[in-house]
Amino acid sequence: MNCAHCVTCPPMPQSPSVSTYERVAMAAEPHIKRPPLHRFQVMIVLLCALLNALDGYDIFIMGFAIPYFPDDFASSSMQGYLISAALAGMGIGSVAFAPLADRYGRRLVLMAGLTLNAVGLTVSALAPNYWVLLGSRVITGIAVGTIATVVVVLAPEVVPRAWRSFAVGTVMCGYPLGSTIAGFAGAALLAAVGGSWQGMFWVGLVLCIIALIATVVFMPESTAFLLSKGDPESLQKAAVTQSRLGLEDDAPVVQADEDEVRKSPATVRLLGRELRTLTLLLWTTYTALSASFYFISSWTPKLITDATSDKAEGALAGLMISFGTLAGAALYATVGHKVSPPRYIVAGSVVAVVALIGFASTLNGGFALMMAAVMGITVYGAMAATVTSTLVYPVLARTRGMGTMIGVARVGAILAPILAGYALSFVSIRSLYFSVVVLLVLALLAAVSLLSLSRKTKQSSEVQSLQTSR
């Protein structure tokens, strides 16, 4: 794909036109041998993880700020909406705003999201009343939903295909790491600022501004996005990025095939004939896993406290799940290249079912705590593998595919804890955990179907290749 109008743009190798389902087959192949990563690539992946960590911090600080509100600031029922407002905003951001990255570029939308986040944090810190704070939390949620979606698309686009699982796993470490930092640092920050709840938002604003500056200075545009646009200016920018990545003598990190260059984001339909099956399977898998994860992570401390009458036991169970979440993302980053995403989801779902049954059967003690950690490892690891699976979408529809999947799953993530609260009035704690097995089995079945789809596509591609060679 050469730039005919610019002599400074080096030749870009052409790649054969491939369909989306051929990408599914390619994505199902593990990558045992991996080329070395350039230090600039590592820096970009770590920067994306940092942005995701800041998102985790910005979302979770509200839970630590609420106890320090003045008595007449918000009632208990109104306080719940402050937490839900950010989650609802995240859904809006991932579905409505993150897809703009397919049209205007990953880098520009990231900078816009960080700017919006800074506005939301500023308004939160200066909020004179409940309603202004509520609106600011929606703004923050929209920004976080946009940023979290774009970084998990951008990071694997700046590394070779064999390193994509590393990029996704590393970035997904960021969110639980940020929420953990918010938990551990919350009390210290509040003590440092004299118990003023606004202080946590000011700290978040400073971190956001630093992240915005780092993004402006260091974050490149996705090579895949630039190549897919196909115009001379974009191709020249892609060549410059290739040079910064230390790959000027190699093939591009991600090549855009000719079909993608001719497609605009508007012409790619996620529920069209070619993408419908893939999209529905990804939605089902991620929604089931997200609902399971948010129920387990949000309700376990309280449920174990109620079951054992021991607050320390409940807190420890929650901590083990948080530890497992981080470990799950790190594990996928380390070994994900050896197993295809659908196979990883299948394996993770099976182990998660076993761990959940073991946890629900005991609910306390050392074995239950070990199973709590295993649940965090397997469920969050399977979620990371599902995120990697969205990379089979065409480049100019990739953020939309990712954002829509996250937005659909967000509904399940919000409803699962709410429905669990109602269910507690007529079912036991143990039965409630056993019911989550249904969600994990649903994710397992969808992942098996995704694996079957990739196998059929691979066989079809091989037959087509043989016929062409004849």
C-alpha positions as CSV (number, residue, x, y, z in Angstrom):
1,M,0.0,0.0,0.0
2,N,2.2,2.8,-1.2
3,C,1.7,6.5,-0.9
4,A,1.9,7.8,-4.5
5,H,1.8,11.4,-3.4
6,C,4.5,11.5,-0.8
7,V,8.1,10.5,-1.4
8,T,8.8,10.5,2.3
9,C,6.5,7.6,3.0
10,P,8.2,4.3,2.6
11,P,6.5,1.4,0.8
12,M,3.8,-0.3,2.8
13,P,3.5,-4.0,2.1
14,Q,0.3,-5.2,0.6
15,S,-1.6,-7.9,2.5
16,P,-4.2,-10.1,0.9
17,S,-7.8,-9.3,1.3
18,V,-9.3,-11.3,4.2
19,S,-12.9,-11.6,5.4
20,T,-13.9,-11.1,9.1
21,Y,-14.4,-14.8,9.5
22,E,-10.9,-15.5,8.2
23,R,-9.7,-13.1,10.9
24,V,-11.6,-15.3,13.4
25,A,-9.7,-18.3,12.3
26,M,-6.4,-16.4,12.5
27,A,-7.2,-15.1,16.0
28,A,-7.9,-18.7,17.1
29,E,-4.3,-19.7,16.4
30,P,-2.0,-19.5,19.4
31,H,1.4,-17.7,19.0
32,I,4.1,-19.7,20.7
33,K,7.1,-17.8,19.1
34,R,7.0,-14.0,19.6
35,P,9.3,-11.3,18.1
36,P,10.9,-9.0,20.7
37,L,9.0,-5.9,21.7
38,H,10.5,-2.4,21.2
39,R,10.8,-0.3,24.4
40,F,8.4,2.3,22.8
41,Q,5.8,-0.4,22.4
42,V,6.1,-1.4,26.0
43,M,5.8,2.2,27.1
44,I,2.6,2.7,25.1
45,V,1.1,-0.5,26.6
46,L,2.0,0.6,30.1
47,L,0.6,4.1,29.4
48,C,-2.7,2.6,28.4
49,A,-2.7,0.5,31.6
50,L,-2.0,3.7,33.6
51,L,-5.0,5.4,31.9
52,N,-7.2,2.4,32.8
53,A,-5.9,2.5,36.4
54,L,-6.9,6.2,36.7
55,D,-10.3,5.2,35.5
56,G,-10.6,2.6,38.2
57,Y,-9.5,5.2,40.8
58,D,-12.0,7.8,39.5
59,I,-14.9,5.4,39.6
60,F,-14.2,4.0,43.1
61,I,-13.4,7.1,45.0
62,M,-17.0,8.0,45.4
63,G,-17.5,5.0,47.8
64,F,-14.9,6.5,50.1
65,A,-16.1,10.1,49.8
66,I,-19.7,9.4,50.7
67,P,-19.1,8.7,54.5
68,Y,-17.6,12.2,54.8
69,F,-20.6,14.1,53.3
70,P,-22.4,16.6,55.5
71,D,-25.5,15.1,57.1
72,D,-27.9,17.1,55.0
73,F,-26.0,16.6,51.7
74,A,-27.7,13.4,50.5
75,S,-29.9,10.7,52.0
76,S,-28.9,7.0,52.0
77,S,-31.1,6.3,48.9
78,M,-29.7,9.4,47.1
79,Q,-26.2,8.3,47.8
80,G,-26.7,5.0,45.9
81,Y,-27.5,7.0,42.7
82,L,-24.1,8.8,43.0
83,I,-22.4,5.4,42.5
84,S,-24.8,4.2,39.8
85,A,-24.5,7.5,37.9
86,A,-20.9,6.8,37.0
87,L,-21.6,3.2,36.0
88,A,-24.5,4.4,33.8
89,G,-22.2,7.1,32.3
90,M,-19.6,4.4,31.5
91,G,-22.2,2.5,29.5
92,I,-23.0,5.7,27.5
93,G,-19.4,6.5,27.0
94,S,-18.5,3.0,25.7
95,V,-21.5,2.8,23.3
96,A,-22.0,6.4,22.1
97,F,-18.6,8.1,22.4
98,A,-15.8,5.5,22.2
99,P,-16.9,4.5,18.6
100,L,-15.8,8.0,17.5
101,A,-12.3,6.6,17.6
102,D,-13.1,4.6,14.5
103,R,-13.8,7.8,12.6
104,Y,-11.4,10.4,14.2
105,G,-8.7,8.2,15.6
106,R,-7.8,6.5,18.9
107,R,-5.4,9.3,20.1
108,L,-7.8,12.2,19.5
109,V,-10.7,10.5,21.3
110,L,-8.4,9.5,24.2
111,M,-7.4,13.1,24.7
112,A,-11.0,14.3,24.5
113,G,-12.0,11.6,27.0
114,L,-9.2,12.7,29.4
115,T,-10.3,16.4,29.0
116,L,-13.9,15.5,29.8
117,N,-12.8,13.5,32.8
118,A,-10.8,16.5,34.1
119,V,-14.0,18.6,33.7
120,G,-16.1,16.0,35.6
121,L,-13.6,15.8,38.4
122,T,-13.3,19.5,38.7
123,V,-17.1,19.9,38.9
124,S,-17.3,17.1,41.5
125,A,-14.7,18.8,43.7
126,L,-16.6,22.1,43.5
127,A,-20.1,20.7,43.6
128,P,-22.2,22.9,46.0
129,N,-25.1,20.4,46.2
130,Y,-26.1,16.8,45.5
131,W,-27.6,17.5,42.0
132,V,-24.4,19.1,40.6
133,L,-22.4,16.2,42.0
134,L,-24.8,13.7,40.5
135,G,-24.4,15.3,37.1
136,S,-20.6,15.5,37.4
137,R,-20.5,11.7,38.1
138,V,-22.4,11.0,34.9
139,I,-19.8,13.2,33.0
140,T,-16.9,11.3,34.7
141,G,-18.6,8.0,33.9
142,I,-18.9,8.9,30.2
143,A,-15.2,9.9,30.1
144,V,-14.1,6.7,31.9
145,G,-16.3,4.5,29.6
146,T,-14.7,6.2,26.5
147,I,-11.1,6.0,27.8
148,A,-11.4,2.4,29.1
149,T,-12.8,1.2,25.7
150,V,-10.3,3.0,23.5
151,V,-7.1,2.0,25.5
152,V,-8.0,-1.7,25.3
153,V,-8.3,-1.3,21.5
154,L,-5.3,0.8,21.0
155,A,-2.7,-1.1,23.1
156,P,-2.9,-4.4,21.0
157,E,-2.8,-2.4,17.8
158,V,0.7,-1.1,18.5
159,V,2.2,-4.5,19.1
160,P,2.7,-7.6,16.9
161,R,-0.2,-10.0,16.7
162,A,1.6,-12.5,19.0
163,W,1.8,-9.9,21.8
164,R,-1.8,-8.9,21.7
165,S,-2.8,-11.0,24.7
166,F,0.1,-9.4,26.7
167,A,-1.2,-5.9,25.7
168,V,-4.8,-6.6,26.6
169,G,-3.9,-8.4,29.9
170,T,-1.6,-5.6,30.9
171,V,-4.1,-2.9,30.2
172,M,-6.9,-4.8,32.0
173,C,-4.6,-5.0,35.1
174,G,-5.0,-1.3,35.3
175,Y,-8.7,-1.0,36.3
176,P,-8.6,-3.3,39.3
177,L,-5.2,-1.9,40.3
178,G,-6.7,1.6,40.2
179,S,-9.7,0.5,42.3
180,T,-7.3,-1.2,44.8
181,I,-5.2,2.0,45.1
182,A,-8.4,3.9,45.7
183,G,-9.3,1.5,48.5
184,F,-5.9,1.6,50.2
185,A,-5.2,5.3,49.6
186,G,-8.7,6.5,50.3
187,A,-8.3,6.7,54.1
188,A,-4.8,8.1,53.9
189,L,-5.9,10.8,51.4
190,L,-8.9,11.8,53.5
191,A,-6.7,12.0,56.6
192,A,-4.2,14.1,54.8
193,V,-6.8,16.6,53.7
194,G,-8.5,16.8,57.0
195,G,-11.5,14.6,56.2
196,S,-12.6,16.8,53.3
197,W,-14.2,14.6,50.7
198,Q,-13.4,17.0,47.9
199,G,-9.7,16.3,48.4
200,M,-9.9,12.9,46.7
201,F,-11.4,14.5,43.6
202,W,-8.6,17.1,43.5
203,V,-6.0,14.4,43.6
204,G,-7.8,12.6,40.8
205,L,-7.8,15.8,38.8
206,V,-4.0,16.2,39.2
207,L,-3.4,12.6,38.1
208,C,-5.8,13.1,35.1
209,I,-3.9,16.2,34.0
210,I,-0.6,14.4,34.2
211,A,-2.1,11.5,32.2
212,L,-3.4,13.9,29.6
213,I,0.0,15.5,29.2
214,A,1.7,12.1,28.8
215,T,-0.9,11.1,26.2
216,V,-0.3,14.3,24.2
217,V,3.5,13.9,24.3
218,F,3.9,10.1,24.0
219,M,0.8,8.4,22.6
220,P,1.0,7.7,18.9
221,E,-2.0,7.1,16.6
222,S,-2.8,3.4,15.9
223,T,-0.9,2.2,12.9
224,A,-3.8,-0.1,12.0
225,F,-6.2,2.9,12.0
226,L,-3.9,5.0,9.8
227,L,-3.4,2.2,7.3
228,S,-7.1,1.5,7.2
229,K,-7.9,5.1,6.3
230,G,-5.6,4.6,3.3
231,D,-5.1,8.3,2.3
232,P,-1.6,9.6,1.6
233,E,-1.4,11.7,4.7
234,S,-2.5,8.8,6.9
235,L,0.0,6.5,5.3
236,Q,2.8,9.0,5.9
237,K,1.9,9.2,9.6
238,A,1.8,5.4,9.7
239,A,5.4,5.3,8.4
240,V,6.5,7.8,11.0
241,T,4.8,5.7,13.7
242,Q,6.5,2.6,12.4
243,S,9.8,4.3,12.8
244,R,9.1,5.4,16.4
245,L,8.1,1.8,17.1
246,G,11.5,0.6,15.9
247,L,10.0,-1.4,13.1
248,E,11.0,0.7,10.1
249,D,12.8,-2.3,8.5
250,D,10.0,-4.8,9.2
251,A,6.5,-5.3,8.0
252,P,3.9,-3.1,9.7
253,V,2.6,-4.2,13.1
254,V,-0.9,-4.5,11.7
255,Q,-1.6,-4.4,8.1
256,A,-4.9,-3.1,6.7
257,D,-6.3,-5.2,3.8
258,E,-7.8,-3.6,0.7
259,D,-11.4,-4.4,1.7
260,E,-11.0,-2.4,5.0
261,V,-9.5,0.6,3.2
262,R,-12.7,0.9,1.1
263,K,-14.9,0.5,4.1
264,S,-16.0,3.5,6.3
265,P,-17.1,3.0,9.9
266,A,-20.7,3.6,8.8
267,T,-20.7,0.8,6.2
268,V,-19.6,-1.9,8.7
269,R,-22.7,-3.4,10.4
270,L,-22.1,-5.3,13.6
271,L,-25.4,-7.1,13.2
272,G,-25.1,-7.5,9.4
273,R,-24.9,-10.8,7.7
274,E,-21.1,-11.2,8.0
275,L,-20.7,-10.1,11.6
276,R,-24.0,-11.0,13.2
277,T,-23.0,-14.5,14.6
278,L,-19.7,-13.2,15.8
279,T,-21.2,-10.2,17.5
280,L,-24.0,-12.0,19.3
281,L,-21.6,-14.7,20.6
282,L,-19.2,-12.0,21.9
283,W,-22.1,-10.1,23.5
284,T,-23.4,-13.2,25.2
285,T,-20.0,-14.3,26.5
286,Y,-19.0,-10.9,27.8
287,T,-22.4,-10.1,29.4
288,A,-22.5,-13.4,31.2
289,L,-19.0,-13.1,32.5
290,S,-19.5,-9.4,33.5
291,A,-22.7,-10.2,35.4
292,S,-20.9,-13.0,37.2
293,F,-17.9,-10.9,38.0
294,Y,-19.8,-7.8,39.3
295,F,-22.1,-10.0,41.5
296,I,-19.1,-11.9,42.9
297,S,-16.9,-8.8,43.5
298,S,-19.7,-6.5,44.8
299,W,-21.7,-8.8,47.0
300,T,-19.2,-11.3,48.4
301,P,-17.9,-9.2,51.3
302,K,-21.4,-8.6,52.6
303,L,-22.7,-12.1,51.9
304,I,-19.8,-13.8,53.7
305,T,-20.1,-11.3,56.6
306,D,-23.8,-12.3,56.9
307,A,-23.1,-16.0,56.6
308,T,-20.3,-16.0,59.1
309,S,-21.2,-13.1,61.3
310,D,-17.6,-12.0,60.9
311,K,-16.8,-8.7,59.1
312,A,-13.1,-9.6,58.9
313,E,-13.9,-12.8,57.0
314,G,-16.1,-11.0,54.6
315,A,-13.5,-8.3,53.9
316,L,-10.8,-11.0,53.5
317,A,-13.0,-12.8,50.9
318,G,-13.4,-9.6,49.0
319,L,-9.7,-8.9,49.1
320,M,-8.9,-12.4,47.8
321,I,-11.3,-11.8,44.8
322,S,-9.5,-8.5,44.1
323,F,-6.2,-10.2,44.3
324,G,-7.5,-12.9,42.0
325,T,-8.7,-10.2,39.5
326,L,-5.2,-8.7,39.2
327,A,-3.6,-12.1,39.0
328,G,-6.1,-13.2,36.3
329,A,-5.2,-10.2,34.1
330,A,-1.5,-10.8,34.7
331,L,-1.8,-14.5,34.0
332,Y,-3.5,-13.8,30.7
333,A,-0.9,-11.2,29.8
334,T,1.8,-13.9,30.4
335,V,0.3,-17.1,28.8
336,G,-2.5,-15.8,26.6
337,H,-0.4,-16.0,23.5
338,K,-0.1,-19.8,23.9
339,V,-3.8,-20.4,23.9
340,S,-6.4,-18.9,21.5
341,P,-9.0,-16.6,23.2
342,P,-12.0,-18.9,22.7
343,R,-10.0,-21.8,24.3
344,Y,-8.9,-19.6,27.1
345,I,-12.5,-18.5,27.8
346,V,-13.7,-22.2,27.7
347,A,-11.0,-23.2,30.2
348,G,-11.5,-20.2,32.4
349,S,-15.3,-20.8,32.5
350,V,-14.9,-24.4,33.4
351,V,-12.5,-23.7,36.3
352,A,-14.7,-20.8,37.5
353,V,-17.7,-23.1,37.7
354,V,-15.7,-25.6,39.8
355,A,-14.3,-22.8,42.0
356,L,-17.8,-21.2,42.5
357,I,-19.3,-24.5,43.5
358,G,-16.5,-25.2,45.9
359,F,-16.8,-21.6,47.4
360,A,-20.6,-21.8,47.8
361,S,-20.3,-25.3,49.4
362,T,-18.2,-23.9,52.3
363,L,-18.5,-20.1,52.4
364,N,-15.7,-19.7,55.0
365,G,-12.3,-21.0,55.9
366,G,-9.1,-21.4,54.0
367,F,-10.6,-23.5,51.2
368,A,-13.3,-20.9,50.5
369,L,-10.7,-18.1,50.5
370,M,-8.6,-20.0,48.0
371,M,-11.7,-20.6,45.8
372,A,-12.5,-16.9,46.0
373,A,-9.1,-16.1,44.5
374,V,-9.5,-18.7,41.8
375,M,-12.9,-17.2,40.9
376,G,-11.3,-13.8,40.4
377,I,-8.4,-15.2,38.4
378,T,-10.6,-17.3,36.0
379,V,-13.6,-15.0,35.5
380,Y,-11.5,-11.8,34.9
381,G,-9.0,-13.7,32.8
382,A,-11.9,-15.0,30.6
383,M,-13.1,-11.4,30.3
384,A,-9.7,-10.3,29.1
385,A,-9.7,-13.1,26.5
386,T,-13.1,-12.0,25.3
387,V,-11.8,-8.5,24.9
388,T,-9.0,-9.8,22.8
389,S,-11.5,-11.6,20.6
390,T,-13.0,-8.3,19.5
391,L,-9.8,-7.6,17.6
392,V,-11.1,-9.7,14.7
393,Y,-13.5,-6.8,13.9
394,P,-12.4,-4.7,10.9
395,V,-10.1,-1.9,12.1
396,L,-12.6,0.9,11.3
397,A,-15.4,-0.8,13.3
398,R,-13.2,-2.2,16.1
399,T,-13.8,0.4,18.8
400,R,-17.5,0.4,18.0
401,G,-17.5,-3.4,18.3
402,M,-15.7,-3.2,21.6
403,G,-17.8,-0.4,22.9
404,T,-21.1,-2.0,22.0
405,M,-20.0,-5.2,23.7
406,I,-19.0,-3.4,26.8
407,G,-22.2,-1.3,26.8
408,V,-24.5,-4.4,26.4
409,A,-22.5,-6.1,29.2
410,R,-22.8,-3.1,31.4
411,V,-26.6,-3.7,31.6
412,G,-25.9,-7.1,33.0
413,A,-23.2,-5.8,35.3
414,I,-25.7,-3.2,36.8
415,L,-28.7,-5.6,37.0
416,A,-26.9,-8.6,38.5
417,P,-26.1,-6.9,41.9
418,I,-29.6,-5.3,42.0
419,L,-31.4,-8.6,41.3
420,A,-29.2,-10.3,43.8
421,G,-30.4,-7.8,46.5
422,Y,-34.0,-8.7,45.8
423,A,-33.3,-12.4,45.6
424,L,-31.8,-12.5,49.1
425,S,-35.3,-12.0,50.5
426,F,-36.4,-15.4,49.4
427,V,-33.3,-17.6,48.7
428,S,-30.3,-18.6,50.8
429,I,-26.8,-17.1,50.3
430,R,-25.5,-20.5,49.1
431,S,-28.4,-20.8,46.6
432,L,-27.6,-17.4,45.3
433,Y,-24.0,-18.3,44.5
434,F,-25.1,-21.6,42.9
435,S,-27.4,-19.6,40.6
436,V,-24.4,-17.7,39.2
437,V,-23.3,-21.1,37.8
438,V,-26.0,-20.6,35.1
439,L,-24.3,-17.4,33.9
440,L,-20.9,-19.1,33.7
441,V,-22.3,-22.1,31.8
442,L,-23.9,-19.6,29.4
443,A,-20.5,-18.0,28.8
444,L,-19.0,-21.4,28.4
445,L,-21.5,-22.4,25.7
446,A,-21.1,-19.1,23.8
447,A,-17.3,-19.6,23.9
448,V,-17.6,-23.1,22.6
449,S,-19.7,-21.8,19.8
450,L,-17.1,-19.1,19.1
451,L,-14.4,-21.8,19.0
452,S,-16.5,-23.9,16.7
453,L,-17.0,-20.9,14.4
454,S,-13.2,-20.3,14.2
455,R,-12.6,-24.0,13.3
456,K,-15.2,-24.1,10.6
457,T,-13.9,-20.9,9.1
458,K,-10.3,-22.2,9.2
459,Q,-11.4,-25.4,7.3
460,S,-13.4,-23.3,4.8
461,S,-10.4,-21.0,4.2
462,E,-8.1,-24.0,3.7
463,V,-10.5,-25.5,1.1
464,Q,-10.8,-22.1,-0.6
465,S,-7.0,-21.8,-0.7
466,L,-6.6,-25.2,-2.3
467,Q,-9.3,-24.4,-5.0
468,T,-7.5,-21.2,-5.8
469,S,-4.1,-22.8,-6.1
470,R,-5.6,-25.2,-8.6
